[in-house]
Structures are given as structure tokens and as C-alpha cells.
């Protein structure tokens, strides 16, 4: 009986995880608007300073963006 109860709980947890994974796969350009409104400004400042100190950083970040973000398109 304990094994059956454990199996039912596991199936319910797996179903819940699957349901949340399916519904939360969409990316949003305004993701940080409410949780961290200054995120874009902070990122812009850090990247600008990095490119100013090492000009190759811009190309490296662009290459990283294409390799990491556009593989599954």
C-alpha cells in the first residue's frame, strides 16, 4: 500500500512539473520590466565598459548570442 501511495504521489508531481514546463516555455522581451526594471541599463553599462577595455568583447558576445540562442530555431 505504501508503494502504491508513493507511486501516485510521484505521478502527480511529474504531471505538475510537465504542466509547468509546457506553459512556461515562451520568452518575453519584457521579462525584467517588473522584477528588475534597471536590468537593461545595468547590462548596457557593463557591456559598454567591457568593450571599451577590450574591443574584441563585442564580437565575442555576438558570437556567443548566435551560438547559444539560435541553435534551436
OpenMM code with the backbone's topology and positions (N, CA, C; nanometers):
from openmm import Vec3, app, unit

residues = "UNK UNK UNK UNK UNK UNK UNK UNK UNK UNK UNK UNK UNK UNK UNK UNK UNK UNK UNK UNK UNK UNK UNK UNK UNK UNK UNK UNK UNK UNK UNK UNK UNK UNK UNK UNK UNK UNK UNK UNK UNK UNK UNK UNK UNK UNK UNK UNK UNK UNK UNK UNK UNK UNK UNK UNK UNK UNK UNK UNK UNK UNK UNK UNK UNK UNK UNK UNK UNK UNK UNK UNK UNK".split()
positions = [
    Vec3(0.0821, -0.1198, 0.0000),
    Vec3(0.0000, 0.0000, 0.0000),
    Vec3(0.0862, 0.1258, 0.0000),
    Vec3(0.1952, 0.1238, 0.0750),
    Vec3(0.2836, 0.2400, 0.0795),
    Vec3(0.3483, 0.2642, -0.0558),
    Vec3(0.3812, 0.1566, -0.1260),
    Vec3(0.4425, 0.1706, -0.2581),
    Vec3(0.3444, 0.2336, -0.3561),
    Vec3(0.2172, 0.1917, -0.3508),
    Vec3(0.1158, 0.2488, -0.4384),
    Vec3(0.0977, 0.3976, -0.4100),
    Vec3(0.0933, 0.4342, -0.2842),
    Vec3(0.0789, 0.5743, -0.2453),
    Vec3(0.1977, 0.6568, -0.2938),
    Vec3(0.3152, 0.6015, -0.2802),
    Vec3(0.4359, 0.6709, -0.3266),
    Vec3(0.4325, 0.6883, -0.4784),
    Vec3(0.3855, 0.5852, -0.5496),
    Vec3(0.3782, 0.5926, -0.6956),
    Vec3(0.2776, 0.6990, -0.7396),
    Vec3(0.1640, 0.7058, -0.6714),
    Vec3(0.0628, 0.8066, -0.7046),
    Vec3(0.1186, 0.9465, -0.6821),
    Vec3(0.1876, 0.9663, -0.5711),
    Vec3(0.2483, 1.0967, -0.5443),
    Vec3(0.3503, 1.1324, -0.6511),
    Vec3(0.4314, 1.0347, -0.6920),
    Vec3(0.5326, 1.0605, -0.7936),
    Vec3(0.4683, 1.0977, -0.9268),
    Vec3(0.3612, 1.0284, -0.9622),
    Vec3(0.2918, 1.0591, -1.0878),
    Vec3(0.2316, 1.1996, -1.0823),
    Vec3(0.1746, 1.2368, -0.9691),
    Vec3(0.1182, 1.3714, -0.9557),
    Vec3(0.2260, 1.4790, -0.9664),
    Vec3(0.3392, 1.4569, -0.9023),
    Vec3(0.4491, 1.5538, -0.9095),
    Vec3(0.5009, 1.5643, -1.0520),
    Vec3(0.5192, 1.4508, -1.1185),
    Vec3(0.5677, 1.4527, -1.2569),
    Vec3(0.4682, 1.5244, -1.3484),
    Vec3(0.3390, 1.5014, -1.3276),
    Vec3(0.2375, 1.5701, -1.4068),
    Vec3(0.2408, 1.7201, -1.3851),
    Vec3(0.2574, 1.7612, -1.2608),
    Vec3(0.2663, 1.9037, -1.2297),
    Vec3(0.3885, 1.9657, -1.2958),
    Vec3(0.5034, 1.8989, -1.2856),
    Vec3(0.6253, 1.9517, -1.3471),
    Vec3(0.6120, 1.9596, -1.4985),
    Vec3(0.5515, 1.8600, -1.5581),
    Vec3(0.5315, 1.8616, -1.7030),
    Vec3(0.4384, 1.9755, -1.7434),
    Vec3(0.3317, 1.9959, -1.6673),
    Vec3(0.2367, 2.1035, -1.6988),
    Vec3(0.3026, 2.2403, -1.6892),
    Vec3(0.3850, 2.2630, -1.5873),
    Vec3(0.4506, 2.3928, -1.5751),
    Vec3(0.5587, 2.4103, -1.6801),
    Vec3(0.6252, 2.3036, -1.7195),
    Vec3(0.7280, 2.3145, -1.8226),
    Vec3(0.6659, 2.3497, -1.9570),
    Vec3(0.5512, 2.2944, -1.9859),
    Vec3(0.4847, 2.3200, -2.1136),
    Vec3(0.4344, 2.4636, -2.1211),
    Vec3(0.3839, 2.5175, -2.0119),
    Vec3(0.3247, 2.6511, -2.0153),
    Vec3(0.4261, 2.7629, -2.0019),
    Vec3(0.5479, 2.7356, -1.9593),
    Vec3(0.6431, 2.8435, -1.9333),
    Vec3(0.7588, 2.8476, -2.0323),
    Vec3(0.7391, 2.8013, -2.1536),
    Vec3(0.8485, 2.7972, -2.2487),
    Vec3(0.8584, 2.9212, -2.3362),
    Vec3(0.7657, 3.0113, -2.3273),
    Vec3(0.7684, 3.1295, -2.4123),
    Vec3(0.8590, 3.2371, -2.3528),
    Vec3(0.9441, 3.2942, -2.4367),
    Vec3(1.0297, 3.4041, -2.3938),
    Vec3(0.9532, 3.5350, -2.4073),
    Vec3(0.9866, 3.6296, -2.3235),
    Vec3(0.9190, 3.7584, -2.3267),
    Vec3(1.0228, 3.8700, -2.3248),
    Vec3(1.0129, 3.9661, -2.4182),
    Vec3(1.1083, 4.0770, -2.4186),
    Vec3(1.0953, 4.1666, -2.2958),
    Vec3(0.9817, 4.1619, -2.2288),
    Vec3(0.9613, 4.2476, -2.1115),
    Vec3(0.9679, 4.1676, -1.9811),
    Vec3(1.0450, 4.0605, -1.9788),
    Vec3(1.0523, 3.9728, -1.8615),
    Vec3(1.0978, 4.0475, -1.7367),
    Vec3(1.1989, 4.1334, -1.7494),
    Vec3(1.2548, 4.2021, -1.6332),
    Vec3(1.1893, 4.3370, -1.6044),
    Vec3(1.0857, 4.3743, -1.6763),
    Vec3(1.0228, 4.5048, -1.6581),
    Vec3(0.9758, 4.5262, -1.5145),
    Vec3(0.9145, 4.4266, -1.4554),
    Vec3(0.8631, 4.4411, -1.3184),
    Vec3(0.9615, 4.3924, -1.2131),
    Vec3(1.0300, 4.2820, -1.2401),
    Vec3(1.1166, 4.2239, -1.1368),
    Vec3(1.2477, 4.2998, -1.1206),
    Vec3(1.3008, 4.3549, -1.2294),
    Vec3(1.4277, 4.4290, -1.2221),
    Vec3(1.4281, 4.5361, -1.3308),
    Vec3(1.3603, 4.6483, -1.3074),
    Vec3(1.3446, 4.7500, -1.4113),
    Vec3(1.4757, 4.8099, -1.4613),
    Vec3(1.5825, 4.8020, -1.3834),
    Vec3(1.7099, 4.8604, -1.4252),
    Vec3(1.8018, 4.7588, -1.4932),
    Vec3(1.7525, 4.6397, -1.5209),
    Vec3(1.8372, 4.5338, -1.5760),
    Vec3(1.9019, 4.5755, -1.7083),
    Vec3(1.8253, 4.6309, -1.8001),
    Vec3(1.8815, 4.6667, -1.9306),
    Vec3(1.9871, 4.7756, -1.9187),
    Vec3(1.9646, 4.8722, -1.8326),
    Vec3(2.0639, 4.9786, -1.8131),
    Vec3(2.1921, 4.9231, -1.7523),
    Vec3(2.1790, 4.8334, -1.6566),
    Vec3(2.2967, 4.7723, -1.5940),
    Vec3(2.3747, 4.6908, -1.6963),
    Vec3(2.3044, 4.6107, -1.7747),
    Vec3(2.3707, 4.5290, -1.8771),
    Vec3(2.4399, 4.6179, -1.9793),
    Vec3(2.3712, 4.7239, -2.0226),
    Vec3(2.4297, 4.8159, -2.1205),
    Vec3(2.5585, 4.8782, -2.0670),
    Vec3(2.5578, 4.9217, -1.9417),
    Vec3(2.6773, 4.9828, -1.8821),
    Vec3(2.7925, 4.8838, -1.8713),
    Vec3(2.7640, 4.7634, -1.8263),
    Vec3(2.8694, 4.6628, -1.8097),
    Vec3(2.9293, 4.6243, -1.9443),
    Vec3(2.8439, 4.6035, -2.0440),
    Vec3(2.8943, 4.5660, -2.1767),
    Vec3(2.9732, 4.6812, -2.2382),
    Vec3(2.9257, 4.8035, -2.2223),
    Vec3(2.9987, 4.9189, -2.2765),
    Vec3(3.1374, 4.9308, -2.2148),
    Vec3(3.1466, 4.9116, -2.0833),
    Vec3(3.2773, 4.9167, -2.0172),
    Vec3(3.3673, 4.8028, -2.0639),
    Vec3(3.3110, 4.6844, -2.0819),
    Vec3(3.3908, 4.5700, -2.1265),
    Vec3(3.4429, 4.5914, -2.2679),
    Vec3(3.3595, 4.6453, -2.3564),
    Vec3(3.4024, 4.6709, -2.4946),
    Vec3(3.5049, 4.7834, -2.4983),
    Vec3(3.4897, 4.8823, -2.4114),
    Vec3(3.5871, 4.9915, -2.4070),
    Vec3(3.7241, 4.9416, -2.3623),
    Vec3(3.7264, 4.8466, -2.2704),
    Vec3(3.8557, 4.7967, -2.2218),
    Vec3(3.9144, 4.6898, -2.3131),
    Vec3(3.8300, 4.6146, -2.3824),
    Vec3(3.8777, 4.5104, -2.4750),
    Vec3(3.7827, 4.5061, -2.5944),
    Vec3(3.8204, 4.5665, -2.7076),
    Vec3(3.7303, 4.5779, -2.8225),
    Vec3(3.6790, 4.4443, -2.8777),
    Vec3(3.7524, 4.3363, -2.8570),
    Vec3(3.7071, 4.2064, -2.9088),
    Vec3(3.5878, 4.1511, -2.8315),
    Vec3(3.5564, 4.2094, -2.7180),
    Vec3(3.4462, 4.1602, -2.6360),
    Vec3(3.3132, 4.1682, -2.7105),
    Vec3(3.2926, 4.2730, -2.7868),
    Vec3(3.1680, 4.2870, -2.8626),
    Vec3(3.1477, 4.1728, -2.9601),
    Vec3(3.2510, 4.1393, -3.0350),
    Vec3(3.2420, 4.0280, -3.1297),
    Vec3(3.2217, 3.8957, -3.0568),
    Vec3(3.2881, 3.8800, -2.9439),
    Vec3(3.2732, 3.7561, -2.8668),
    Vec3(3.1307, 3.7400, -2.8150),
    Vec3(3.0719, 3.8489, -2.7665),
    Vec3(2.9344, 3.8422, -2.7177),
    Vec3(2.8357, 3.8146, -2.8306),
    Vec3(2.8592, 3.8737, -2.9457),
    Vec3(2.7723, 3.8493, -3.0604),
    Vec3(2.7800, 3.7030, -3.1032),
    Vec3(2.9001, 3.6486, -3.1084),
    Vec3(2.9181, 3.5078, -3.1444),
    Vec3(2.8504, 3.4178, -3.0407),
    Vec3(2.8649, 3.4507, -2.9134),
    Vec3(2.8008, 3.3739, -2.8070),
    Vec3(2.6491, 3.3765, -2.8225),
    Vec3(2.5942, 3.4924, -2.8548),
    Vec3(2.4495, 3.5056, -2.8746),
    Vec3(2.4013, 3.4132, -2.9859),
    Vec3(2.4710, 3.4115, -3.0995),
    Vec3(2.4284, 3.3276, -3.2106),
    Vec3(2.4443, 3.1801, -3.1790),
    Vec3(2.5516, 3.1423, -3.1135),
    Vec3(2.5732, 3.0008, -3.0836),
    Vec3(2.4769, 2.9500, -2.9776),
    Vec3(2.4453, 3.0299, -2.8776),
    Vec3(2.3600, 2.9837, -2.7685),
    Vec3(2.2113, 3.0025, -2.7950),
    Vec3(2.1743, 3.1063, -2.8662),
    Vec3(2.0325, 3.1398, -2.8751),
    Vec3(1.9646, 3.0983, -3.0048),
    Vec3(2.0382, 3.0771, -3.1099),
    Vec3(1.9738, 3.0481, -3.2372),
    Vec3(1.9966, 2.9058, -3.2855),
    Vec3(2.0421, 2.8184, -3.1977),
    Vec3(2.0669, 2.6799, -3.2368),
    Vec3(1.9363, 2.6066, -3.2607),
    Vec3(1.8345, 2.6310, -3.1797),
    Vec3(1.7090, 2.5562, -3.1880),
    Vec3(1.6042, 2.6215, -3.2770),
    Vec3(1.6399, 2.7176, -3.3569),
    Vec3(1.5407, 2.7868, -3.4401),
    Vec3(1.5044, 2.7026, -3.5591),
] * unit.nanometer
topology = app.Topology()
chain = topology.addChain("A")
for resn in residues:
    res = topology.addResidue(resn, chain)
    for name in ("N", "CA", "C"):
        topology.addAtom(name, app.Element.getBySymbol(name[0]), res)
